[in-house]
Amino acid sequence: MSAVTPSPSALRTVEEQLGDVLAAVRPLASVTLALEDAVGRTLRAPLRAALDIPVFDNSAMDGFAVRFADVAAATGDAPAVLRVVADLPAGTSDDPRLGAGETARIMTGSPVPADADAIVPFEDTAGGLADSLHTARVLRAPAGPGVFVRRAGDDVHAGDVLLEEGIALGPLQIAAAAAAGVAAATVSARPRVAIVSTGSELAPVGAPLRRGQIPESNGVLLAGLAAAAGAEVVARLSVDDEGAALRDAVAALLAASVDAVVFSGGVSAGAFEVVRTELSGAMTFSRVAMQPGKPQGFGMLPTPSGAALLFGLPGNPVSAAVSFEVFVRPALRAMQGSRTLHRPLLLLPAGAPWRTPEGRRQYLPAVVDTGADGTWTVRPATAGGSGSHLAGGLGRARALAVVPAEVVEVRAGDPVAVMLLEGWDA
């Protein structure tokens, strides 16, 4: 990478802006929900196992439950011949006694008899499943006692912390909790978020456009990002640049005790910046050393139940998406008590060269390519570079390439920090 020495600037750093945001966050209340209703929520208390996993000693194979001493010397030339005294399907509660020379036919997952200490798979017997109801002829001895026996509590013991506070309950976590007999979880309430798109040029998607109008796409973009971050989107509005509609919308949203309002547009230095004009007393408007997303607004206003965070994002779609990722998503996760506020970064080689803005950290919508040898490389999602208006490139982006402010050029092969986004492998 080519680098330059940063020059003094009035721009705030990303860390300074994010620090102000996170300092204003207050955790939401916690609620206890049935496990199936807690999918997507963040744990606010450790989740402890109610049962052992496995719950009881059970068979890892279809075969025969045996006393190891009875089969230890078994070979193909000298099989151990055992009398089958019981049949144990999955779900049985039977615990048959096994004397010398006796065995029980057993299916995978069935409880192992108390007298047995090993399992012989059907494949290691002469007759297999087809000839196993009366006599078993064992041709190969297990390696030792305990073979193919899944012991109770091998994975988890009742009372163990199964999942730590701050973990999001996805499908895998829900399955683990269910397997441990957990029926309910203490989780965070969802942040109640409103999305307000501003601009007299905005028209509903699909409506005929007059000269100067564009489809309003930021609303669905930001609502989707908020929902993916665990929020409940309670309103999605579009207002013009005149001011009255914005004032009315904000008053109604505050009265409804939303936790955050995310505005797009109206925060820069133009003549018709409605968010900046109407909310300058409640929000601070800054220029941040990032590209895209330099103009940012942030503040708070009281609600009947506390306070709402106000985020002012630029109106260009790429800027709005990047700004949400950098500032809004960490705040929503902090509200929910998440252990991880930020996405992890991977270091991948650049698959193509590109220019970066001097003195500003770049968040470039990017594509991650997989080579024939399985290696990954990263490249811009659009040939147009990192223009904040290039909304079409968002559809191809699966990641953000994060390039430091002091770098002015990325060369092919240079290591680049890459933030994978939802749907990155689609």
C-alpha positions in Angstrom: 0.0 0.0 0.0 1.1 3.6 -0.7 0.9 5.8 2.4 1.1 9.5 3.2 1.7 11.4 6.4 -1.6 12.7 7.7 -2.0 16.5 7.8 -3.8 18.4 10.5 -7.6 18.4 9.9 -10.8 19.5 11.5 -12.3 16.1 10.8 -13.2 13.9 13.8 -11.9 10.4 13.9 -14.3 7.4 13.6 -13.3 6.5 17.2 -14.2 9.9 18.5 -17.6 9.9 16.9 -18.3 6.3 18.0 -17.1 7.0 21.5 -19.8 9.7 21.8 -22.4 7.3 20.5 -21.6 4.5 22.8 -21.2 6.8 25.9 -24.9 7.7 25.4 -26.2 4.1 25.1 -28.1 2.7 28.1 -29.0 -1.0 28.2 -32.6 -1.9 27.6 -34.7 -3.9 30.0 -34.5 -7.7 30.1 -37.4 -10.1 29.7 -37.8 -13.8 30.2 -39.2 -15.6 27.2 -40.0 -19.1 26.2 -37.0 -20.6 24.3 -38.8 -20.6 21.0 -39.7 -16.9 21.3 -36.1 -15.9 22.2 -34.6 -16.6 18.7 -32.5 -13.6 17.7 -32.4 -12.1 21.2 -29.3 -11.4 23.2 -28.9 -13.2 26.6 -28.9 -10.9 29.6 -28.1 -13.7 32.1 -26.0 -16.8 31.7 -28.0 -19.8 30.4 -27.4 -22.9 32.6 -28.1 -26.5 31.6 -31.1 -28.1 33.2 -30.0 -31.6 32.2 -26.8 -33.5 31.4 -25.9 -33.9 27.7 -26.1 -36.8 27.0 -29.0 -37.3 29.5 -28.0 -40.9 30.1 -25.4 -43.5 28.9 -26.5 -44.4 25.4 -25.3 -46.3 22.4 -23.4 -44.6 19.6 -24.0 -47.5 17.2 -26.6 -50.0 16.1 -25.4 -53.3 17.5 -25.1 -55.2 20.7 -24.6 -54.0 24.3 -22.0 -56.4 25.8 -19.9 -57.1 28.8 -16.4 -56.5 27.4 -15.0 -59.5 29.3 -17.3 -61.7 27.2 -16.0 -60.5 23.8 -12.4 -59.4 24.6 -10.9 -62.5 22.8 -13.3 -62.6 19.9 -11.8 -63.1 16.4 -13.1 -64.3 13.0 -11.6 -67.7 13.7 -13.0 -67.9 17.2 -16.1 -65.8 17.5 -17.7 -65.0 20.8 -21.2 -66.4 20.8 -23.7 -64.6 23.0 -27.3 -65.2 23.8 -29.6 -62.2 22.9 -31.9 -61.6 25.9 -33.4 -58.2 25.1 -34.1 -55.8 22.3 -33.6 -52.1 23.0 -35.1 -49.6 20.5 -34.5 -45.8 20.9 -36.9 -44.5 23.6 -37.1 -47.6 25.7 -36.8 -47.4 29.5 -35.8 -51.1 29.9 -32.6 -51.9 31.7 -32.2 -55.7 31.2 -29.8 -57.7 33.4 -27.0 -59.2 31.4 -25.3 -62.3 32.8 -22.2 -64.0 31.5 -22.5 -64.7 27.8 -25.6 -62.6 27.4 -26.2 -59.5 25.3 -28.9 -57.1 24.3 -29.6 -55.9 20.7 -29.4 -52.1 20.9 -30.1 -49.2 18.5 -28.3 -45.9 18.3 -29.4 -43.5 21.1 -30.9 -46.3 23.3 -30.0 -46.5 27.0 -27.1 -48.8 27.6 -27.9 -51.5 30.2 -26.2 -51.1 33.5 -24.5 -54.4 33.2 -22.9 -53.5 29.7 -19.7 -51.6 29.3 -19.2 -51.7 25.5 -21.1 -51.8 22.2 -20.3 -54.2 19.3 -21.6 -52.8 16.0 -23.6 -55.1 13.8 -20.8 -54.8 11.2 -18.5 -56.7 13.6 -20.8 -59.7 13.9 -21.4 -62.7 11.7 -25.1 -62.2 11.1 -25.5 -58.5 11.5 -28.9 -57.1 11.8 -30.5 -59.8 9.7 -29.7 -62.6 12.2 -29.6 -61.0 15.6 -32.8 -61.8 17.5 -31.5 -64.9 19.3 -27.7 -65.3 19.0 -24.9 -62.8 18.3 -21.6 -64.1 16.9 -19.0 -61.4 17.6 -16.1 -61.5 15.1 -14.1 -58.4 16.2 -13.7 -57.3 19.8 -14.1 -53.7 20.8 -10.8 -51.9 21.5 -11.7 -51.8 25.2 -14.4 -51.1 27.7 -16.5 -48.0 27.0 -16.2 -48.2 23.2 -19.2 -46.7 21.4 -20.8 -45.8 24.7 -21.8 -42.1 25.0 -21.5 -41.4 28.7 -24.0 -39.1 30.5 -22.7 -35.6 30.9 -19.8 -36.2 28.4 -20.7 -32.8 26.8 -22.5 -30.8 29.5 -23.5 -31.4 33.1 -26.7 -30.0 34.6 -25.9 -26.6 36.2 -23.0 -25.8 33.8 -23.1 -22.4 32.1 -24.1 -23.4 28.6 -24.1 -19.9 27.1 -22.6 -16.7 28.5 -24.5 -13.4 29.0 -24.2 -11.3 25.9 -24.5 -14.2 23.4 -27.1 -13.9 20.6 -29.5 -16.8 20.4 -29.3 -18.1 16.9 -30.6 -21.5 15.7 -27.5 -23.3 17.0 -27.7 -21.8 20.4 -31.4 -22.4 20.7 -30.8 -26.1 19.8 -28.1 -26.4 22.4 -30.4 -24.9 25.1 -33.2 -27.2 24.1 -30.9 -30.3 24.3 -30.0 -29.2 27.8 -33.6 -29.0 28.9 -33.8 -25.2 29.0 -37.3 -24.0 28.5 -36.9 -20.2 28.9 -34.2 -17.5 28.7 -33.6 -14.1 30.1 -32.9 -11.8 27.1 -32.8 -8.2 26.1 -35.9 -6.3 24.9 -35.6 -5.4 21.3 -34.6 -1.8 20.6 -37.6 0.1 19.1 -36.2 1.9 16.1 -37.8 4.4 13.7 -36.4 5.1 10.2 -37.0 8.5 8.7 -35.8 9.2 5.2 -35.6 12.9 4.3 -35.7 14.7 0.9 -38.2 16.4 -1.3 -36.7 14.4 -4.2 -37.9 11.0 -2.8 -40.7 9.1 -4.4 -42.2 5.8 -3.4 -40.6 2.8 -5.0 -42.4 1.9 -8.2 -44.2 5.3 -8.6 -43.7 7.3 -11.8 -40.8 9.7 -11.4 -41.0 13.4 -12.5 -37.8 15.2 -13.3 -35.6 15.5 -10.2 -37.1 12.6 -8.3 -35.5 9.3 -7.3 -36.9 6.1 -5.6 -36.8 6.2 -1.8 -34.4 3.2 -1.1 -32.8 4.2 2.2 -35.9 3.4 4.2 -36.0 -0.3 3.3 -32.2 -0.4 3.5 -31.9 0.9 7.0 -35.0 -0.9 8.2 -33.4 -4.2 7.1 -30.1 -3.4 8.7 -31.8 -2.5 11.9 -33.8 -5.7 12.0 -30.7 -7.7 11.3 -29.1 -6.0 14.3 -31.9 -7.2 16.6 -34.1 -4.2 16.5 -37.9 -3.9 16.1 -38.6 -1.3 13.4 -41.7 0.4 14.6 -42.0 3.1 11.9 -40.6 3.9 8.5 -41.3 7.3 7.2 -40.3 9.6 4.3 -40.6 13.4 4.8 -39.8 16.4 2.6 -37.3 19.2 3.2 -39.8 21.8 4.4 -39.5 21.0 8.1 -43.1 20.7 9.3 -43.4 17.0 8.4 -40.1 16.2 10.2 -41.1 18.1 13.3 -44.5 16.2 13.4 -42.8 12.9 12.8 -40.2 13.4 15.6 -42.9 14.5 18.1 -45.0 11.4 17.4 -42.0 9.1 17.6 -40.8 10.5 20.9 -44.3 10.2 22.3 -44.2 6.6 21.3 -41.0 6.1 23.3 -38.8 4.8 20.5 -35.3 3.9 21.6 -33.6 5.3 18.4 -34.5 7.4 15.4 -32.3 6.9 12.3 -32.5 9.8 9.8 -31.0 9.6 6.3 -30.3 12.8 4.5 -30.4 16.4 5.6 -27.2 16.4 7.7 -24.6 17.9 5.4 -23.8 21.6 4.6 -26.3 22.3 1.8 -29.0 24.9 1.8 -31.9 22.4 2.5 -30.6 20.2 5.2 -33.8 19.6 7.1 -32.4 17.4 9.9 -29.6 19.9 10.6 -32.0 22.8 10.5 -34.7 21.3 12.7 -32.7 19.4 15.2 -29.6 21.5 15.6 -30.3 22.0 19.3 -30.7 18.3 20.0 -28.0 16.9 17.7 -24.4 17.6 17.1 -23.3 17.6 13.4 -19.8 16.6 12.6 -17.4 15.9 9.8 -15.8 12.5 10.3 -12.6 11.3 8.7 -14.2 8.4 6.8 -15.3 7.8 3.2 -18.1 7.5 2.5 -20.0 9.0 5.4 -18.2 12.2 6.3 -21.2 14.2 7.5 -22.7 12.7 10.7 -25.2 13.8 13.2 -25.9 12.4 16.7 -27.9 13.4 19.7 -30.7 12.6 22.2 -34.2 13.7 23.0 -36.3 12.7 26.0 -39.2 10.3 25.7 -41.9 9.4 28.3 -39.9 6.3 29.2 -36.3 7.6 28.9 -34.5 9.0 25.9 -34.2 8.3 22.2 -30.9 8.3 20.4 -30.9 10.3 17.2 -28.6 9.3 14.3 -28.2 11.6 11.4 -26.8 9.7 8.4 -25.9 11.0 4.9 -28.5 10.5 2.3 -26.5 8.7 -0.4 -27.3 5.0 -0.1 -23.7 3.7 0.2 -23.0 6.4 2.8 -26.1 5.5 4.7 -25.2 1.8 4.7 -21.7 2.4 5.8 -22.6 4.9 8.5 -25.2 2.5 9.9 -22.6 -0.3 10.1 -20.0 1.9 11.8 -22.1 3.8 14.2 -25.8 2.6 14.5 -25.2 -1.1 14.6 -22.7 -1.0 17.5 -25.2 1.2 19.4 -28.1 -1.2 18.9 -26.0 -4.2 20.0 -24.8 -2.3 23.1 -28.4 -1.5 24.0 -29.0 -5.3 24.0 -26.0 -6.1 26.1 -24.1 -7.9 23.3 -20.6 -9.1 24.1 -19.5 -8.2 20.5 -20.4 -4.8 19.2 -18.3 -5.0 16.0 -18.0 -7.5 13.2 -14.7 -9.3 13.1 -12.1 -8.2 10.5 -10.3 -10.7 8.2 -7.0 -9.8 6.5 -7.3 -10.7 2.8 -5.1 -9.8 -0.2 -6.5 -7.3 -2.7 -7.5 -8.9 -5.9 -7.4 -5.6 -7.8 -5.9 -2.2 -7.3 -7.9 0.9 -6.2 -7.5 4.4 -5.0 -8.4 5.6 -1.6 -9.2 9.1 -0.2 -6.3 10.9 1.4 -6.8 11.5 5.1 -10.0 9.5 5.5 -10.6 5.9 6.5 -12.2 4.1 3.6 -15.1 1.7 3.9 -15.4 0.2 0.5 -18.3 -2.0 -0.5 -16.5 -5.1 -1.7 -16.7 -8.6 -3.2 -14.8 -11.5 -1.8 -13.7 -13.9 -4.6 -12.7 -17.5 -4.1 -9.9 -18.7 -6.3 -9.5 -22.2 -7.8 -7.1 -23.0 -5.0 -9.6 -22.0 -2.4 -7.9 -18.7 -1.4 -9.9 -15.5 -0.9 -9.2 -12.1 -2.4 -11.1 -8.8 -2.1 -12.0 -6.3 -4.7 -14.4 -3.3 -5.1 -18.0 -4.2 -5.7 -18.4 -1.7 -8.5 -16.0 -0.5 -11.2 -17.0 3.0 -10.3 -15.0 2.8 -7.1 -16.3 4.0 -3.8 -18.8 6.7 -4.8 -21.5 7.1 -2.2 -24.2 7.3 -4.9 -23.4 4.0 -6.5 -26.4 2.1 -5.0 -26.3 -0.6 -7.6 -23.0 -1.8 -6.2 -24.6 -2.5 -2.8 -26.4 -5.4 -4.4 -23.1 -7.0 -5.2 -21.3 -6.1 -2.0 -20.8 -8.9 0.5 -18.2 -7.1 2.7 -16.6 -3.7 3.5 -12.9 -3.3 2.8 -11.5 -1.1 5.5 -8.5 0.9 4.5 -6.6 3.2 6.9 -6.7 7.0 6.5 -3.0 7.2 5.7 -3.2 4.9 2.7 -3.8 6.5 -0.6 -3.6 3.5 -2.9 -4.2 -0.2 -2.6 -2.2 -2.4 -4.9 -3.1 -5.9 -6.0 -1.8 -8.4 -3.4 -1.8 -5.8 -0.6 -3.3 -7.1 2.7 -6.7 -5.5 3.4 -8.9 -5.6 6.5 -12.3 -7.0 5.4 -15.5 -6.9 7.3 -17.9 -9.6 6.2 -21.6 -8.6 6.1 -24.8 -10.5 6.3 -25.3 -12.7 3.3 -21.6 -12.5 2.4 -21.5 -16.0 0.9 -24.7 -15.6 -1.1 
